[in-house]
Amino acid sequence: MSMAAVSMLGSVVKAVGAMRAASAQQAMYEAQAAQTMVQARSNVIKSRAEALKYKQEGVKTLDKIRKTIATVSARGAAGSIDPFSGSTGNLQVNIFDQGFLDFSINKDNTNIARENMTIIQKSAEYQAGIYRQAGKNAKAAGMFGAVTSLAMSGAKFAQGFPTTPVTPATPVTPAGFGGTFSNGNVTWGTGYGGLTTRT
């Protein structure tokens, strides 16, 4: 096997290796994209649990308001006082105000946790998209490099062989004998200067 053939074979092996490396790099980026989405899903679930916790705290606040108002009304009525006016009524308004403030804070926290879920999901999708595109780019660059390397090696290999058609050698006429001339029917100067007629 010639050195040119060995070199060409080496280039083919190198190109196949580069293509496999490019595919492996794309697979790595795809795995990173998948991992990003899994982590995002985990964080979204945490945010959802947090939102649920705030919602439950809001329900507890409303339940506490209801119980406190009921207690104030019952005690006022037990003491023969109008439970909805005067100091008892003012006390109920203050309870409602504080309870509504607590409930509103819990509702805001729930909304923030929900928005956080959306942000986590969208940013993870964006990052995963970057990883996927990087994988595609890495594979395309690797394939292009492999094909280019193979083409260059093929060109070098082809240089070892003649690329132009071989032309016949020009006949040499000894000095003093004139040369060879032809008009299609008669050739002059063949041999030792004699005349030869074609039929």
GULUM-801506 format. One line per field, with one value per residue: residue number from 1; residue in one letter; y, z, x of N, C-alpha, C in turn. Coordinates in Angstrom, 1 decimal, always signed. Each point is the difference from the previous one (the first is absolute). Layout:
% residues N
n = (NUM / ...)
res = (A / ...)
n_c2 = (Y / ...)
n_c3 = (Z / ...)
n_c1 = (X / ...)
ca_c2 = (Y / ...)
ca_c3 = (Z / ...)
ca_c1 = (X / ...)
c_c2 = (Y / ...)
c_c3 = (Z / ...)
c_c1 = (X / ...)
***
This chain:
% residues 199
n = (1 / 2 / 3 / 4 / 5 / 6 / 7 / 8 / 9 / 10 / 11 / 12 / 13 / 14 / 15 / 16 / 17 / 18 / 19 / 20 / 21 / 22 / 23 / 24 / 25 / 26 / 27 / 28 / 29 / 30 / 31 / 32 / 33 / 34 / 35 / 36 / 37 / 38 / 39 / 40 / 41 / 42 / 43 / 44 / 45 / 46 / 47 / 48 / 49 / 50 / 51 / 52 / 53 / 54 / 55 / 56 / 57 / 58 / 59 / 60 / 61 / 62 / 63 / 64 / 65 / 66 / 67 / 68 / 69 / 70 / 71 / 72 / 73 / 74 / 75 / 76 / 77 / 78 / 79 / 80 / 81 / 82 / 83 / 84 / 85 / 86 / 87 / 88 / 89 / 90 / 91 / 92 / 93 / 94 / 95 / 96 / 97 / 98 / 99 / 100 / 101 / 102 / 103 / 104 / 105 / 106 / 107 / 108 / 109 / 110 / 111 / 112 / 113 / 114 / 115 / 116 / 117 / 118 / 119 / 120 / 121 / 122 / 123 / 124 / 125 / 126 / 127 / 128 / 129 / 130 / 131 / 132 / 133 / 134 / 135 / 136 / 137 / 138 / 139 / 140 / 141 / 142 / 143 / 144 / 145 / 146 / 147 / 148 / 149 / 150 / 151 / 152 / 153 / 154 / 155 / 156 / 157 / 158 / 159 / 160 / 161 / 162 / 163 / 164 / 165 / 166 / 167 / 168 / 169 / 170 / 171 / 172 / 173 / 174 / 175 / 176 / 177 / 178 / 179 / 180 / 181 / 182 / 183 / 184 / 185 / 186 / 187 / 188 / 189 / 190 / 191 / 192 / 193 / 194 / 195 / 196 / 197 / 198 / 199)
res = (M / S / M / A / A / V / S / M / L / G / S / V / V / K / A / V / G / A / M / R / A / A / S / A / Q / Q / A / M / Y / E / A / Q / A / A / Q / T / M / V / Q / A / R / S / N / V / I / K / S / R / A / E / A / L / K / Y / K / Q / E / G / V / K / T / L / D / K / I / R / K / T / I / A / T / V / S / A / R / G / A / A / G / S / I / D / P / F / S / G / S / T / G / N / L / Q / V / N / I / F / D / Q / G / F / L / D / F / S / I / N / K / D / N / T / N / I / A / R / E / N / M / T / I / I / Q / K / S / A / E / Y / Q / A / G / I / Y / R / Q / A / G / K / N / A / K / A / A / G / M / F / G / A / V / T / S / L / A / M / S / G / A / K / F / A / Q / G / F / P / T / T / P / V / T / P / A / T / P / V / T / P / A / G / F / G / G / T / F / S / N / G / N / V / T / W / G / T / G / Y / G / G / L / T / T / R / T)
n_c2 = (-1.2 / +1.0 / +0.9 / +0.3 / -1.3 / -0.2 / +1.1 / -0.4 / -1.2 / +0.6 / +0.7 / -1.2 / -0.7 / +1.0 / -0.1 / -1.4 / +0.1 / +1.0 / -0.8 / -1.0 / +0.8 / +0.5 / -1.2 / -0.4 / +1.1 / -0.3 / -1.3 / +0.5 / +0.8 / -1.1 / -0.7 / +1.0 / +0.0 / -1.4 / +0.1 / +1.0 / -0.7 / -1.0 / +0.7 / +0.5 / -1.2 / -0.4 / +1.0 / -0.4 / -1.3 / +0.5 / +0.8 / -1.1 / -0.7 / +0.9 / +0.0 / -1.3 / +0.1 / +0.9 / -0.8 / -1.1 / +0.8 / +0.4 / -1.3 / -0.3 / +1.0 / -0.4 / -1.2 / +0.5 / +0.8 / -1.0 / -0.7 / +0.9 / +0.2 / -1.3 / +0.0 / +1.1 / -0.5 / -1.2 / +0.5 / +0.8 / -1.0 / -0.7 / +1.1 / -0.4 / -0.2 / +1.1 / -1.2 / +0.8 / +0.6 / +1.2 / -0.2 / -0.8 / +0.9 / +1.0 / -0.8 / -0.2 / +1.3 / +0.2 / -1.0 / +0.5 / +1.2 / -0.4 / -0.6 / +1.1 / +0.8 / -0.9 / +0.0 / +1.4 / +0.0 / -0.9 / +0.8 / +1.1 / -0.7 / -0.4 / +1.3 / +0.5 / -0.9 / +0.3 / +1.3 / -0.4 / -0.8 / +1.0 / +0.8 / -0.9 / -0.2 / +1.3 / +0.3 / -1.0 / +0.4 / +1.2 / -0.4 / -0.8 / +1.1 / +0.7 / -0.9 / -0.1 / +1.3 / +0.1 / -1.0 / +0.6 / +1.1 / -0.6 / -0.6 / +1.1 / +0.7 / -1.0 / -0.1 / +1.3 / +0.0 / -1.1 / +0.5 / +1.1 / -0.6 / -0.7 / +1.1 / +0.7 / -1.0 / +0.0 / +1.3 / -0.1 / -1.0 / +0.8 / +0.8 / -1.1 / +0.3 / -0.3 / +1.3 / +0.1 / +0.0 / -1.2 / +0.9 / -0.4 / -0.7 / +1.2 / -0.4 / -0.6 / +1.0 / -0.9 / +0.7 / +0.9 / -0.5 / +1.2 / -1.0 / +0.0 / -0.1 / +0.4 / -0.3 / -1.1 / +0.2 / +0.9 / -0.8 / +1.2 / -0.5 / -1.0 / -0.7 / -0.1 / +0.7 / -1.2 / -0.3 / +0.1 / -0.8 / +0.6 / -1.1)
n_c3 = (+0.0 / -0.9 / +0.2 / -1.3 / -0.2 / +0.7 / -0.6 / -1.1 / +0.3 / +0.4 / -1.1 / -0.6 / +0.7 / -0.3 / -1.2 / +0.0 / +0.5 / -0.8 / -0.9 / +0.5 / +0.0 / -1.2 / -0.3 / +0.5 / -0.6 / -1.1 / +0.2 / +0.3 / -1.1 / -0.7 / +0.6 / -0.3 / -1.2 / -0.1 / +0.5 / -0.8 / -0.8 / +0.4 / +0.1 / -1.2 / -0.4 / +0.5 / -0.6 / -1.1 / +0.3 / +0.3 / -1.1 / -0.7 / +0.7 / -0.4 / -1.3 / +0.0 / +0.5 / -0.8 / -0.9 / +0.5 / +0.1 / -1.2 / -0.3 / +0.6 / -0.7 / -1.1 / +0.3 / +0.2 / -1.1 / -0.7 / +0.6 / -0.3 / -1.2 / -0.1 / +0.5 / -0.7 / -1.0 / +0.3 / +0.3 / -1.1 / -0.7 / +0.6 / -0.3 / -0.8 / -0.8 / -0.8 / -0.5 / -0.7 / +1.2 / +0.2 / +1.3 / +0.1 / -0.6 / +0.8 / +1.0 / -0.5 / -0.2 / +1.2 / +0.5 / -0.7 / +0.4 / +1.2 / +0.1 / -0.6 / +0.8 / +1.0 / -0.3 / -0.1 / +1.1 / +0.6 / -0.5 / +0.4 / +1.1 / +0.0 / -0.3 / +1.0 / +0.8 / -0.4 / +0.2 / +1.2 / +0.0 / -0.5 / +0.8 / +0.9 / -0.4 / -0.2 / +1.1 / +0.6 / -0.6 / +0.4 / +1.2 / +0.0 / -0.5 / +0.9 / +1.0 / -0.4 / -0.1 / +1.2 / +0.4 / -0.6 / +0.5 / +1.1 / -0.2 / -0.4 / +1.0 / +0.8 / -0.5 / +0.0 / +1.2 / +0.3 / -0.6 / +0.5 / +1.1 / -0.1 / -0.4 / +1.0 / +0.8 / -0.5 / +0.1 / +1.2 / +0.2 / -0.6 / +0.8 / +0.6 / -0.7 / -1.3 / -0.2 / -0.8 / -1.1 / -0.2 / -0.5 / -1.2 / +0.0 / -0.2 / -1.2 / +0.2 / -0.8 / -0.5 / +0.5 / -0.8 / +0.6 / +0.4 / +0.3 / +0.6 / -1.3 / +0.1 / -1.2 / +0.7 / -1.2 / +0.2 / +0.5 / +0.3 / -0.2 / -0.3 / +1.0 / -1.2 / +0.0 / -0.1 / -1.1 / +0.8 / -0.8 / +0.5 / +0.2)
n_c1 = (+0.9 / -0.3 / +1.0 / -0.3 / -0.1 / +1.1 / +0.5 / -0.5 / +0.4 / +1.1 / -0.2 / -0.4 / +0.9 / +0.8 / -0.5 / +0.0 / +1.2 / +0.3 / -0.6 / +0.6 / +1.1 / -0.3 / -0.3 / +1.1 / +0.6 / -0.7 / +0.3 / +1.3 / -0.1 / -0.5 / +1.0 / +0.8 / -0.5 / +0.1 / +1.2 / +0.2 / -0.7 / +0.7 / +1.1 / -0.4 / -0.3 / +1.1 / +0.6 / -0.6 / +0.3 / +1.3 / -0.1 / -0.5 / +0.9 / +0.9 / -0.5 / +0.0 / +1.2 / +0.3 / -0.5 / +0.6 / +1.1 / -0.3 / -0.2 / +1.2 / +0.5 / -0.7 / +0.4 / +1.2 / -0.2 / -0.4 / +0.9 / +0.9 / -0.6 / -0.1 / +1.2 / +0.4 / -0.7 / +0.5 / +1.2 / +0.0 / -0.5 / +1.0 / +0.7 / -1.0 / +1.0 / -0.3 / +0.1 / -0.9 / +0.0 / +0.4 / +0.5 / -1.0 / -0.8 / +0.6 / -0.1 / -1.2 / -0.2 / +0.6 / -0.8 / -1.0 / +0.3 / +0.4 / -1.1 / -0.6 / +0.8 / -0.2 / -1.3 / +0.1 / +0.8 / -0.7 / -1.0 / +0.7 / +0.3 / -1.2 / -0.3 / +0.8 / -0.4 / -1.2 / +0.3 / +0.5 / -1.1 / -0.7 / +0.6 / -0.1 / -1.2 / -0.3 / +0.7 / -0.6 / -1.1 / +0.3 / +0.5 / -1.0 / -0.7 / +0.7 / -0.2 / -1.2 / -0.1 / +0.6 / -0.8 / -1.0 / +0.4 / +0.2 / -1.1 / -0.6 / +0.6 / -0.2 / -1.2 / -0.1 / +0.6 / -0.8 / -1.0 / +0.2 / +0.2 / -1.1 / -0.6 / +0.6 / -0.3 / -1.3 / +0.1 / +0.5 / -0.9 / -0.9 / +0.8 / -0.1 / -1.0 / +0.4 / -0.2 / +1.0 / -0.6 / +0.5 / +0.9 / -0.1 / +1.1 / +0.6 / -0.2 / +1.2 / +0.4 / +0.9 / +1.0 / -0.5 / -1.0 / -0.2 / -0.7 / -1.2 / -0.5 / -1.2 / -0.6 / +0.1 / +0.5 / +0.9 / +1.0 / +0.7 / +1.1 / -0.8 / +0.5 / +0.7 / -1.1 / -0.5 / -0.6 / -1.0 / -0.7 / -1.0 / -0.5)
ca_c2 = (+1.2 / +1.2 / +1.0 / +0.8 / -0.7 / +0.0 / +1.3 / +0.1 / -0.8 / +0.7 / +1.1 / -0.5 / -0.4 / +1.3 / +0.7 / -0.7 / +0.3 / +1.3 / -0.1 / -0.6 / +0.9 / +1.0 / -0.6 / -0.1 / +1.3 / +0.3 / -0.8 / +0.6 / +1.2 / -0.4 / -0.4 / +1.2 / +0.6 / -0.8 / +0.2 / +1.4 / -0.1 / -0.8 / +0.9 / +1.0 / -0.6 / -0.1 / +1.4 / +0.4 / -0.7 / +0.6 / +1.3 / -0.3 / -0.4 / +1.3 / +0.7 / -0.7 / +0.3 / +1.4 / +0.0 / -0.6 / +1.0 / +0.9 / -0.6 / +0.0 / +1.4 / +0.3 / -0.8 / +0.7 / +1.2 / -0.5 / -0.5 / +1.2 / +0.8 / -0.7 / +0.0 / +1.4 / +0.2 / -0.8 / +0.7 / +1.2 / -0.4 / -0.6 / +1.2 / +0.8 / +1.2 / -0.3 / -0.5 / +0.6 / +1.5 / +0.5 / -0.5 / -1.4 / +0.2 / +0.5 / -1.1 / -0.9 / +0.7 / -0.2 / -1.4 / -0.1 / +0.7 / -0.8 / -1.3 / +0.2 / +0.3 / -1.3 / -0.8 / +0.6 / -0.4 / -1.4 / -0.1 / +0.5 / -1.0 / -1.1 / +0.5 / +0.0 / -1.4 / -0.4 / +0.7 / -0.6 / -1.2 / +0.3 / +0.4 / -1.1 / -0.8 / +0.7 / +0.1 / -1.4 / -0.3 / +0.8 / -0.5 / -1.3 / +0.3 / +0.4 / -1.2 / -0.8 / +0.7 / -0.2 / -1.4 / +0.0 / +0.7 / -0.9 / -1.2 / +0.5 / +0.4 / -1.2 / -0.7 / +0.9 / -0.2 / -1.3 / -0.1 / +0.9 / -0.7 / -1.1 / +0.6 / +0.4 / -1.2 / -0.6 / +0.8 / -0.4 / -1.3 / +0.1 / +0.7 / -1.1 / -0.6 / +1.0 / +0.5 / +0.4 / -1.2 / -0.2 / +0.3 / -0.8 / +0.7 / +0.5 / -0.8 / +0.7 / -0.3 / +0.3 / +1.2 / +0.0 / -0.8 / +0.8 / -0.1 / -0.7 / +0.9 / -0.8 / +0.7 / -0.9 / -1.1 / -0.2 / +0.4 / +0.2 / +0.0 / -1.2 / -0.8 / +0.7 / +1.1 / -0.5 / +0.4 / -1.1 / +0.3 / -0.7 / -0.5)
ca_c3 = (+0.0 / -0.1 / +1.0 / -0.3 / +0.4 / +1.5 / +0.4 / -0.3 / +1.0 / +1.3 / -0.1 / +0.1 / +1.4 / +0.7 / -0.3 / +0.7 / +1.5 / +0.1 / -0.1 / +1.2 / +1.1 / -0.2 / +0.5 / +1.5 / +0.5 / -0.2 / +1.1 / +1.3 / +0.1 / +0.2 / +1.4 / +0.8 / -0.2 / +0.8 / +1.4 / +0.3 / +0.1 / +1.2 / +1.1 / +0.0 / +0.5 / +1.5 / +0.6 / -0.2 / +1.0 / +1.2 / +0.0 / +0.2 / +1.4 / +0.8 / -0.3 / +0.8 / +1.4 / +0.2 / -0.2 / +1.2 / +1.0 / -0.3 / +0.5 / +1.5 / +0.4 / -0.1 / +1.0 / +1.3 / +0.0 / +0.2 / +1.3 / +0.9 / -0.1 / +0.7 / +1.4 / +0.4 / -0.1 / +1.0 / +1.3 / +0.1 / +0.1 / +1.3 / +1.0 / -0.3 / -0.8 / -1.5 / -0.4 / -1.2 / +0.1 / +1.1 / +0.1 / -0.5 / -1.4 / -0.3 / +0.2 / -1.2 / -1.2 / +0.1 / -0.3 / -1.4 / -0.6 / +0.2 / -0.7 / -1.4 / -0.3 / +0.0 / -1.1 / -1.3 / -0.1 / -0.5 / -1.4 / -0.8 / +0.0 / -0.9 / -1.4 / -0.3 / -0.2 / -1.4 / -1.0 / +0.0 / -0.7 / -1.4 / -0.3 / +0.1 / -1.1 / -1.2 / -0.1 / -0.3 / -1.4 / -0.8 / +0.2 / -0.7 / -1.4 / -0.3 / +0.0 / -1.2 / -1.2 / +0.1 / -0.5 / -1.4 / -0.5 / +0.2 / -1.0 / -1.3 / -0.1 / +0.0 / -1.3 / -1.0 / +0.2 / -0.5 / -1.4 / -0.5 / +0.2 / -1.0 / -1.3 / -0.1 / -0.1 / -1.4 / -1.0 / +0.1 / -0.5 / -1.4 / -0.6 / -0.2 / -1.3 / -1.0 / -0.1 / -1.4 / -0.9 / -0.5 / -1.4 / -0.6 / -0.1 / -1.3 / -0.7 / -0.2 / -1.3 / +0.1 / -0.7 / -1.4 / -0.8 / -0.3 / +0.8 / -0.6 / -0.4 / -0.7 / -0.4 / +0.1 / -1.0 / -0.2 / +1.1 / -0.4 / +1.0 / +0.9 / -0.2 / -0.3 / -0.9 / -1.2 / -0.2 / +0.2 / -0.4 / +0.7 / -0.8)
ca_c1 = (-0.9 / +0.9 / -0.2 / -1.1 / -1.2 / +0.0 / -0.4 / -1.5 / -0.7 / +0.1 / -0.9 / -1.3 / -0.2 / +0.0 / -1.3 / -1.0 / +0.2 / -0.5 / -1.5 / -0.5 / +0.2 / -1.1 / -1.3 / +0.1 / -0.1 / -1.4 / -0.7 / +0.3 / -0.8 / -1.4 / -0.1 / +0.0 / -1.4 / -1.0 / +0.3 / -0.5 / -1.5 / -0.3 / +0.2 / -1.0 / -1.2 / +0.2 / -0.1 / -1.4 / -0.8 / +0.2 / -0.7 / -1.4 / -0.3 / +0.1 / -1.2 / -1.1 / +0.2 / -0.6 / -1.5 / -0.5 / +0.1 / -1.1 / -1.3 / +0.0 / -0.2 / -1.4 / -0.6 / +0.3 / -0.8 / -1.4 / -0.1 / +0.2 / -1.2 / -1.0 / +0.3 / -0.3 / -1.5 / -0.7 / +0.2 / -0.8 / -1.4 / -0.2 / +0.0 / -1.1 / +0.5 / -0.2 / +1.3 / +0.5 / +0.1 / +0.8 / +1.4 / +0.0 / +0.1 / +1.3 / +0.9 / -0.2 / +0.6 / +1.5 / +0.4 / -0.1 / +1.1 / +1.2 / -0.2 / +0.1 / +1.4 / +0.7 / -0.4 / +0.5 / +1.4 / +0.0 / -0.4 / +1.1 / +1.1 / -0.5 / +0.1 / +1.5 / +0.5 / -0.5 / +0.9 / +1.3 / -0.1 / +0.1 / +1.4 / +0.9 / -0.3 / +0.4 / +1.4 / +0.5 / -0.3 / +0.9 / +1.3 / +0.0 / +0.1 / +1.4 / +0.8 / -0.4 / +0.6 / +1.5 / +0.2 / -0.1 / +1.1 / +1.2 / -0.1 / +0.2 / +1.4 / +0.8 / -0.2 / +0.6 / +1.4 / +0.4 / -0.2 / +1.1 / +1.3 / +0.0 / +0.1 / +1.4 / +0.9 / -0.2 / +0.7 / +1.5 / +0.1 / -0.1 / +1.2 / +1.0 / -0.4 / -0.2 / -1.4 / -0.2 / +0.2 / +1.3 / +0.1 / +1.0 / +1.3 / +0.3 / +1.1 / +1.2 / +0.7 / +1.4 / +0.4 / +0.3 / -0.9 / -1.1 / -1.1 / -1.1 / -1.0 / -1.1 / -1.1 / -1.1 / +0.2 / +1.4 / +0.8 / +1.4 / +1.0 / +0.1 / +1.2 / +1.2 / -0.3 / -0.6 / -1.4 / -0.9 / -1.4 / -1.0 / -1.1)
c_c2 = (+1.2 / +0.9 / +0.9 / -0.7 / -0.1 / +1.3 / +0.2 / -0.8 / +0.6 / +1.2 / -0.4 / -0.3 / +1.3 / +0.7 / -0.7 / +0.3 / +1.4 / +0.1 / -0.6 / +0.9 / +1.1 / -0.5 / -0.1 / +1.3 / +0.5 / -0.7 / +0.6 / +1.3 / -0.3 / -0.5 / +1.2 / +0.7 / -0.7 / +0.2 / +1.4 / -0.1 / -0.8 / +0.9 / +1.1 / -0.6 / -0.2 / +1.4 / +0.5 / -0.7 / +0.6 / +1.3 / -0.3 / -0.4 / +1.3 / +0.8 / -0.6 / +0.3 / +1.4 / +0.0 / -0.6 / +1.0 / +1.0 / -0.5 / -0.1 / +1.4 / +0.3 / -0.8 / +0.6 / +1.2 / -0.4 / -0.4 / +1.2 / +0.9 / -0.7 / +0.0 / +1.4 / +0.2 / -0.8 / +0.6 / +1.2 / -0.2 / -0.6 / +1.1 / +1.0 / +1.3 / -0.4 / -0.4 / +0.7 / +1.5 / +0.3 / -0.7 / -1.4 / +0.1 / +0.4 / -1.1 / -1.0 / +0.6 / -0.1 / -1.4 / -0.2 / +0.6 / -0.8 / -1.3 / +0.1 / +0.3 / -1.3 / -0.8 / +0.5 / -0.3 / -1.4 / -0.2 / +0.6 / -1.0 / -1.1 / +0.4 / +0.0 / -1.4 / -0.5 / +0.6 / -0.6 / -1.3 / +0.3 / +0.5 / -1.2 / -0.9 / +0.6 / +0.1 / -1.4 / -0.4 / +0.8 / -0.6 / -1.4 / +0.2 / +0.4 / -1.3 / -0.8 / +0.6 / -0.2 / -1.4 / -0.1 / +0.7 / -0.8 / -1.1 / +0.5 / +0.4 / -1.3 / -0.7 / +0.8 / -0.2 / -1.3 / -0.1 / +0.9 / -0.7 / -1.2 / +0.4 / +0.4 / -1.2 / -0.7 / +0.8 / -0.3 / -1.3 / +0.0 / +0.6 / -1.1 / -0.7 / +1.0 / +0.4 / +0.5 / -1.2 / +0.0 / +0.2 / -0.9 / +0.8 / +0.5 / -0.8 / +0.9 / -0.5 / +0.3 / +1.2 / -0.2 / -0.8 / +0.7 / +0.0 / -0.7 / +1.0 / -0.8 / +0.9 / -0.9 / -1.2 / -0.4 / +0.4 / +0.1 / -0.1 / -1.2 / -0.8 / +0.9 / +1.1 / -0.5 / +0.4 / -1.3 / +0.5 / -0.8 / -0.4 / -0.1)
c_c3 = (+0.0 / +1.2 / -0.2 / +0.4 / +1.5 / +0.5 / -0.2 / +1.0 / +1.3 / +0.0 / +0.2 / +1.4 / +0.9 / -0.2 / +0.7 / +1.5 / +0.2 / +0.0 / +1.3 / +1.2 / -0.1 / +0.5 / +1.5 / +0.7 / +0.0 / +1.1 / +1.3 / +0.2 / +0.2 / +1.4 / +1.0 / -0.1 / +0.8 / +1.5 / +0.4 / +0.1 / +1.2 / +1.2 / +0.1 / +0.5 / +1.5 / +0.7 / -0.1 / +1.0 / +1.4 / +0.1 / +0.2 / +1.4 / +0.9 / -0.2 / +0.8 / +1.5 / +0.3 / -0.1 / +1.3 / +1.2 / -0.1 / +0.5 / +1.5 / +0.6 / +0.0 / +1.0 / +1.4 / +0.2 / +0.4 / +1.5 / +1.0 / +0.0 / +0.7 / +1.5 / +0.5 / +0.0 / +1.1 / +1.4 / +0.1 / +0.2 / +1.4 / +1.1 / -0.4 / -0.8 / -1.4 / -0.6 / -1.3 / +0.0 / +1.2 / +0.0 / -0.6 / -1.6 / -0.5 / +0.1 / -1.2 / -1.2 / +0.1 / -0.3 / -1.5 / -0.7 / +0.1 / -0.8 / -1.5 / -0.4 / +0.0 / -1.3 / -1.3 / -0.1 / -0.5 / -1.4 / -0.9 / +0.0 / -0.9 / -1.5 / -0.4 / -0.3 / -1.3 / -1.1 / -0.1 / -0.7 / -1.5 / -0.4 / +0.0 / -1.3 / -1.3 / -0.1 / -0.3 / -1.4 / -0.9 / +0.1 / -0.7 / -1.5 / -0.4 / -0.1 / -1.3 / -1.2 / +0.0 / -0.5 / -1.5 / -0.7 / +0.1 / -0.9 / -1.4 / -0.3 / -0.1 / -1.3 / -1.1 / +0.0 / -0.5 / -1.5 / -0.7 / +0.1 / -1.0 / -1.4 / -0.3 / -0.2 / -1.3 / -1.0 / +0.1 / -0.6 / -1.5 / -0.7 / -0.3 / -1.3 / -1.1 / -0.2 / -1.5 / -0.9 / -0.6 / -1.5 / -0.6 / -0.2 / -1.5 / -0.7 / -0.2 / -1.3 / +0.1 / -0.8 / -1.5 / -0.8 / -0.1 / +1.1 / -0.6 / -0.3 / -0.7 / -0.5 / +0.0 / -0.9 / -0.1 / +1.2 / -0.5 / +1.2 / +0.9 / -0.3 / -0.2 / -1.0 / -1.2 / +0.0 / +0.2 / -0.3 / +0.8 / -0.9 / +0.7)
c_c1 = (+0.9 / -0.3 / -1.2 / -1.3 / -0.1 / -0.4 / -1.5 / -0.8 / +0.0 / -0.9 / -1.4 / -0.3 / -0.1 / -1.4 / -1.1 / +0.0 / -0.6 / -1.5 / -0.6 / +0.2 / -1.0 / -1.3 / +0.0 / -0.2 / -1.5 / -0.8 / +0.2 / -0.9 / -1.5 / -0.2 / -0.1 / -1.4 / -1.0 / +0.2 / -0.6 / -1.5 / -0.4 / +0.2 / -1.1 / -1.3 / +0.0 / -0.3 / -1.5 / -0.9 / +0.2 / -0.7 / -1.5 / -0.3 / +0.0 / -1.3 / -1.2 / +0.1 / -0.5 / -1.5 / -0.6 / +0.1 / -1.1 / -1.4 / +0.0 / -0.3 / -1.5 / -0.8 / +0.2 / -0.9 / -1.5 / -0.2 / +0.1 / -1.2 / -1.2 / +0.1 / -0.4 / -1.5 / -0.7 / +0.2 / -0.8 / -1.5 / -0.3 / -0.1 / -1.1 / +0.5 / -0.2 / +1.3 / +0.6 / +0.1 / +0.9 / +1.3 / +0.1 / +0.1 / +1.3 / +1.1 / -0.1 / +0.7 / +1.5 / +0.4 / -0.1 / +1.2 / +1.3 / -0.1 / +0.1 / +1.4 / +0.8 / -0.4 / +0.5 / +1.5 / +0.1 / -0.4 / +1.1 / +1.1 / -0.4 / +0.2 / +1.5 / +0.5 / -0.5 / +0.8 / +1.4 / +0.0 / +0.1 / +1.4 / +0.9 / -0.2 / +0.5 / +1.5 / +0.7 / -0.2 / +1.0 / +1.4 / +0.1 / +0.1 / +1.4 / +0.8 / -0.3 / +0.7 / +1.5 / +0.3 / -0.1 / +1.2 / +1.3 / +0.0 / +0.3 / +1.4 / +0.9 / -0.2 / +0.7 / +1.5 / +0.5 / -0.1 / +1.2 / +1.4 / +0.1 / +0.2 / +1.5 / +0.9 / -0.2 / +0.7 / +1.5 / +0.2 / +0.0 / +1.2 / +1.1 / -0.3 / -0.1 / -1.4 / -0.2 / +0.2 / +1.4 / +0.0 / +1.1 / +1.3 / +0.1 / +1.1 / +1.2 / +0.6 / +1.4 / +0.4 / +0.4 / -1.0 / -1.3 / -1.1 / -1.1 / -1.1 / -1.1 / -1.1 / -1.3 / +0.2 / +1.5 / +0.7 / +1.4 / +0.9 / +0.0 / +1.2 / +1.2 / -0.3 / -0.7 / -1.5 / -0.9 / -1.4 / -1.0 / -1.1 / -1.3)
***
